[in-house]
Amino acid sequence: MTRYRPTATRPDGLPAPDDRTAARAAALALPPVVVLVETQLGENIGTAIRAMANFGLKDLRLVSPREPWPNERGLAAASGSDAVIGSITVYDSLGAAIADCGAVYATTARPREMVKPVIGPDEAASRSVASAVNGVRTAILFGRERTGLVNDEIALSEAILTLPVDPAFASLNLAQAVLIVGYAWRRTVVEGDLPFITEEASRPANKAEMIALFEHVERALDPTGYFRSPDKRASMVRNLRGILQKVPFTEQEVRTLRGVFSALEDRPIRPKPMKGPAQTPPKPRPPGAPKPPAAPGDVAAEAARGPSPEGEPEW
């Protein structure tokens, strides 16, 4: 299987740019044309449009669809795929639809009585990207839902494009086939790069932090009797350190682990904050000064003052 790699020359001898960015831009600017031949249902066109939009295929050509296009049900199925919908062109013949294309691949799930190269989606993607780098447009043909492409239509292609499906059940719906081919093309163009990654918030732990972790673990294990045999302590320590280095920790992860071991050692990780509002200590009362009146409902203060002069409790 040939995979596209931007190098000074391609396997077929044609020049290709060394600059990967330029090669990628060229491929994205000239993606393969998707040609649907005599599609029967508008909904199938709509779902194929969505599959194209998922992977950046923007040029859709319809050859004599059974239901006239635009089609209400097809547009509903293609909801949100405006870039592809705006590109659609309807043709009366396959020859007219591929007239400006320099390379054509015909999809089929079964062998045909003709001698043509048979390639998979990855090879087709590599070829179409290499063609785009040289300004050559590629077309990929998809046939009718029930019968596929006829032999005369396949004869217009350079190669047969098929998928590694289970021969016992090789039938795919139209949108599935378009999706797989589109995915293979996109993956080839971006060389497997994903649209986003999760950035690590903390830097990798350095050796000083890792050694401090080792020593903390060993110190926590010492009073537990884990190192029962003094003769084996050194090898056990080495094994523990080896285990802790199997995964590259971040600085934050090291601090978290040390906090866990501090908790297991039953010692505070950090000072605990006082609960409730801040308390101001009372000022000392001068000798002989009367006690301040108790707040209403302050039973403890009332009991400390004793009964009122009249001998009745205060409310």
C-alpha positions in Angstrom: 0.0 0.0 0.0 1.4 3.4 -1.0 1.0 6.2 1.5 1.4 9.8 0.5 4.5 11.5 2.0 5.6 14.9 0.6 9.1 14.2 -0.6 11.3 15.6 -3.4 9.8 13.0 -5.9 6.8 10.7 -5.6 7.0 7.0 -6.6 5.6 7.8 -10.1 8.4 10.3 -10.6 6.3 13.4 -10.6 7.6 16.3 -8.4 5.9 17.0 -5.1 6.8 19.8 -2.7 9.0 19.2 0.3 7.0 21.6 2.3 4.3 19.6 4.1 2.3 22.7 4.8 2.1 23.6 1.2 1.2 20.0 0.2 -1.6 19.9 2.8 -2.9 23.2 1.6 -2.9 22.0 -2.0 -4.8 18.9 -1.1 -7.4 20.7 0.9 -7.9 23.2 -1.9 -8.6 20.5 -4.4 -10.4 17.6 -2.6 -11.8 14.7 -4.6 -15.1 15.2 -6.4 -17.9 12.9 -5.3 -20.1 11.7 -8.1 -23.4 10.0 -7.3 -24.8 8.2 -10.4 -28.6 7.9 -10.7 -29.3 8.0 -6.9 -32.8 6.8 -6.2 -33.7 8.6 -3.0 -33.3 12.2 -2.0 -32.6 11.2 1.6 -29.6 9.1 0.5 -28.2 12.2 -1.3 -28.7 14.2 1.9 -27.0 11.8 4.2 -24.1 11.5 1.7 -23.8 15.3 1.8 -23.5 15.2 5.6 -20.7 12.5 5.3 -18.9 14.7 2.8 -19.1 17.7 5.1 -17.7 15.8 8.0 -14.4 15.3 6.3 -14.1 18.4 4.1 -15.2 17.0 0.7 -17.0 20.0 -0.9 -17.7 19.2 -4.6 -20.8 17.0 -5.2 -22.0 16.1 -8.7 -25.3 14.3 -9.3 -25.8 12.3 -12.5 -29.5 11.9 -13.4 -30.9 11.5 -9.9 -34.3 9.7 -9.9 -35.9 12.4 -7.7 -35.3 15.9 -9.0 -32.8 18.0 -7.0 -33.1 20.2 -4.9 -35.2 17.7 -3.0 -37.0 18.6 0.3 -36.3 15.3 2.0 -32.7 15.4 0.8 -32.1 18.9 2.1 -33.6 18.0 5.5 -31.2 15.0 5.8 -28.3 17.3 4.9 -29.2 19.9 7.5 -26.2 22.1 8.3 -24.0 21.0 5.4 -24.4 24.3 3.5 -20.9 24.3 2.0 -21.6 21.1 0.2 -25.2 21.9 -0.7 -24.1 25.1 -2.4 -21.6 23.2 -4.6 -24.0 20.6 -6.1 -24.3 20.4 -9.8 -26.7 18.1 -11.7 -25.6 16.4 -15.0 -27.3 14.4 -17.6 -24.4 12.1 -18.2 -21.4 10.7 -16.3 -19.0 11.8 -19.1 -20.0 15.4 -18.6 -19.7 15.1 -14.8 -16.1 13.9 -14.9 -14.9 15.9 -17.9 -12.5 18.1 -15.9 -11.1 15.3 -13.8 -7.7 13.7 -14.5 -8.1 10.7 -12.3 -11.3 8.7 -11.6 -11.9 5.8 -9.2 -15.1 3.7 -9.3 -16.5 2.1 -6.2 -17.9 -1.3 -6.2 -18.4 -4.2 -3.7 -18.1 -7.0 -6.2 -15.6 -8.1 -8.9 -16.3 -7.1 -12.5 -15.3 -8.8 -15.7 -12.6 -6.4 -16.6 -8.9 -6.0 -15.9 -8.4 -3.0 -13.7 -6.2 -2.3 -10.6 -8.2 -2.8 -7.4 -7.3 -0.4 -4.6 -8.6 0.3 -1.1 -9.6 3.7 0.4 -6.1 4.5 1.8 -4.5 3.9 -1.6 -7.2 6.0 -3.3 -6.6 8.8 -0.8 -2.9 8.8 -1.3 -3.3 8.9 -5.1 -5.9 11.7 -4.9 -3.7 13.8 -2.6 -0.6 13.3 -4.9 -2.8 14.4 -7.8 -4.0 17.5 -6.0 -0.5 18.6 -5.3 0.1 18.6 -9.0 -3.2 20.4 -9.8 -5.0 17.3 -11.0 -8.6 16.8 -9.9 -9.8 13.4 -8.8 -13.4 12.0 -9.0 -14.8 9.1 -7.0 -17.9 7.4 -8.5 -20.7 5.9 -6.4 -23.5 4.0 -8.1 -27.1 3.3 -7.5 -28.3 2.1 -4.1 -29.5 -1.3 -5.4 -27.3 -2.2 -8.3 -24.2 0.1 -8.1 -22.3 1.2 -11.1 -22.7 -0.6 -14.4 -19.6 -1.9 -16.2 -19.6 0.8 -18.9 -19.4 3.4 -16.1 -16.6 1.5 -14.3 -14.7 1.4 -17.6 -14.3 5.2 -17.4 -12.1 4.9 -14.3 -8.4 4.3 -13.7 -9.0 1.8 -10.9 -11.7 0.1 -8.9 -12.0 1.3 -5.3 -13.4 -1.3 -2.9 -13.5 -1.6 0.9 -12.3 -4.4 3.1 -15.8 -5.5 4.1 -16.9 -9.0 5.1 -17.7 -10.8 1.8 -20.6 -12.5 3.6 -22.3 -9.1 3.9 -20.6 -6.6 1.7 -23.6 -4.2 1.3 -23.1 -0.6 2.5 -25.6 2.2 2.3 -24.5 5.1 0.2 -23.6 7.5 3.0 -21.5 4.8 4.8 -19.4 4.3 1.7 -18.9 8.1 1.2 -18.0 8.5 4.8 -15.3 5.8 4.8 -13.7 7.1 1.6 -13.9 10.7 3.0 -12.4 9.6 6.3 -9.5 7.9 4.6 -8.8 11.0 2.4 -8.9 13.4 5.4 -6.7 11.2 7.5 -4.1 11.1 4.7 -4.2 14.8 4.1 -3.7 15.7 7.8 -1.3 12.8 8.4 -3.4 11.5 11.3 -3.4 14.8 13.2 -6.5 15.3 15.3 -8.4 18.6 15.4 -7.5 19.2 19.1 -5.5 17.8 22.0 -5.8 18.2 25.7 -2.9 20.4 27.0 -1.3 19.2 30.2 -1.8 22.0 32.8 1.3 21.0 34.8 4.9 20.6 33.7 6.6 17.2 33.9 8.1 16.4 37.3 11.9 16.8 37.5 14.3 14.4 39.2 14.5 16.4 42.4 10.7 16.2 42.8 10.7 12.4 42.0 13.5 11.7 44.5 11.6 13.6 47.1 8.6 11.4 46.3 10.7 8.3 46.6 12.0 9.3 50.0 8.6 10.3 51.2 7.2 6.9 50.3 10.1 5.1 52.0 9.8 7.2 55.1 6.0 6.5 55.3 6.6 2.8 54.9 9.4 2.5 57.5 7.3 2.6 60.7 4.8 0.1 59.2 7.3 -2.8 59.1 7.1 -3.1 55.3 10.9 -3.4 55.1 11.0 -6.4 57.4 14.4 -7.7 56.3 17.3 -5.1 56.5 19.2 -7.2 54.0 16.5 -6.8 51.4 15.6 -3.2 52.0 17.9 -1.8 49.3 16.4 -4.1 46.6 12.8 -3.4 47.8 13.6 0.4 47.6 14.9 0.0 44.0 11.8 -2.0 43.0 9.5 0.7 44.5 11.4 3.5 42.7 11.2 1.5 39.4 7.4 1.2 39.8 7.0 4.9 40.5 9.0 5.7 37.3 7.0 3.5 34.9 4.6 6.4 34.4 5.9 9.9 33.7 4.3 12.0 36.5 3.7 15.7 36.3 4.7 18.1 39.1 1.1 18.4 40.2 0.7 14.6 40.3 3.8 14.3 42.5 2.4 16.8 44.9 -1.0 15.0 45.0 0.7 11.6 45.7 2.7 13.2 48.5 -0.5 14.6 50.0 -2.0 11.1 49.9 1.0 9.6 51.8 0.9 12.5 54.3 -2.8 11.7 54.9 -1.9 8.0 55.4 0.8 9.0 57.8 -2.0 10.7 59.8 -0.3 14.1 59.8 -1.9 17.3 58.6 -1.2 18.2 54.9 -1.7 21.9 55.6 -3.0 24.0 58.6 -6.8 23.6 59.0 -8.7 26.9 58.8 -10.8 27.9 61.9 -14.5 27.5 61.3 -17.0 30.3 61.9 -16.6 34.0 62.2 -13.4 35.5 63.8 -13.7 35.8 67.5 -12.4 38.8 69.4 -11.4 38.0 73.0 -13.4 40.0 75.6 -11.7 42.9 77.4 -10.9 42.3 81.1 -13.5 44.0 83.5 -12.1 46.4 86.1 -12.4 45.3 89.7 -15.8 46.2 91.3 -17.4 47.0 87.9 -20.9 45.5 87.4 -21.4 42.6 85.1 -22.7 43.6 81.7 -26.4 42.8 81.0 -27.0 39.5 79.4 -28.4 39.3 75.8 -32.0 38.2 75.7 -32.1 34.4 75.6 -28.5 34.0 76.9 -29.3 31.4 79.6 -25.7 30.9 80.5 -25.1 34.6 81.2 -28.3 34.9 83.1 -27.5 32.0 85.4 -24.0 33.5 86.0 -25.6 36.8 87.1 -28.0 35.1 89.5 -31.6 36.4 90.3 -32.6 40.0 90.0 -32.7 42.1 93.1 -36.5 41.5 93.4 -35.9 37.7 93.4 -37.8 37.3 90.0 -36.2 35.8 86.9 -35.5 38.2 84.1 -37.2 37.6 80.8 
